Amino acid sequence: MADRPRIAHVGIAVPNLETALAFYRDVLGVEPHPPEVVDGATIVALPFGDSEVELLAPLSVESPIGKFLAKRGPGIHHICYRVPDLDAALEACRAAGYRLVDEVPRKGAAGRRIAFLHPKATAGILLELTE
């Protein structure tokens, strides 16, 4: 099963990290990982078995998460799939005609290589791929 894609995490845009964390920490008893700052957002990962929920709080209204919140409000921002070979997955996306946000992988949270697919190519859902 390790060579099959699986859900790595679901990214949720939130206007206030502490308010959002309260539910997961205080009600569900989930212990959050330490916060990270990536792409203009503070990200807190919460473990749920083999997958995580990432709470994404903007550092400014001009950051990608800040713009998302202004346009759509809080909610699911993206779904991330873990793939065995990110470069091969991106090449398969190109060959199939999918529009990529990231033509080449870049560094994301936890130092992982990531790349996003454009939501216009994926039924309106922003998808992230990682290894």
C-alpha positions, -999 to 999 in steps of 0.1 A, spaced: 0 0 0 30 24 5 32 28 -33 -4 39 -37 -16 75 -33 -33 84 -1 -46 115 17 -18 133 34 -38 162 48 -68 185 44 -59 222 46 -85 244 64 -83 282 61 -91 298 94 -92 335 104 -80 328 140 -57 299 148 -64 298 185 -101 298 181 -99 270 155 -74 250 176 -97 250 206 -121 225 191 -94 200 180 -73 204 212 -100 209 239 -129 189 225 -113 161 205 -81 159 225 -58 161 195 -23 173 203 -12 198 176 23 198 161 43 230 166 33 259 143 52 265 111 53 296 88 51 287 51 37 307 21 25 336 42 6 315 66 10 299 101 3 262 97 -6 239 126 -8 202 117 -31 180 137 -26 142 135 -55 119 126 -41 85 121 -21 83 88 -35 117 77 -35 152 92 -57 183 93 -37 215 87 -51 247 100 -39 276 79 -40 311 93 -29 341 71 0 363 82 -15 391 61 -47 398 41 -25 398 9 -12 363 15 -27 334 -4 -47 323 26 -57 359 34 -71 363 -1 -89 329 1 -106 340 34 -116 374 19 -131 357 -11 -146 325 3 -145 327 41 -132 300 64 -133 264 52 -115 237 33 -87 253 13 -72 221 -3 -67 184 -1 -32 170 -3 -25 135 -17 8 117 -9 22 100 -40 52 77 -43 69 99 -69 60 135 -72 80 142 -104 63 112 -121 29 124 -109 35 159 -122 46 145 -156 15 124 -157 -6 155 -150 11 174 -178 7 145 -202 -30 143 -194 -34 181 -199 -40 191 -162 -32 227 -154 -5 230 -127 0 259 -103 35 246 -96 54 234 -127 82 221 -105 80 209 -69 88 234 -41 93 233 -4 62 231 18 54 225 54 77 201 72 102 206 44 83 183 21 84 187 -17 49 198 -29 31 210 -60 -4 223 -65 -28 216 -94 -51 243 -105 -87 239 -92 -101 247 -128 -85 214 -138 -98 193 -108 -135 199 -105 -130 232 -85 -109 217 -58 -73 229 -51 -52 197 -50 -17 195 -35 6 166 -43 35 156 -20 58 126 -15 
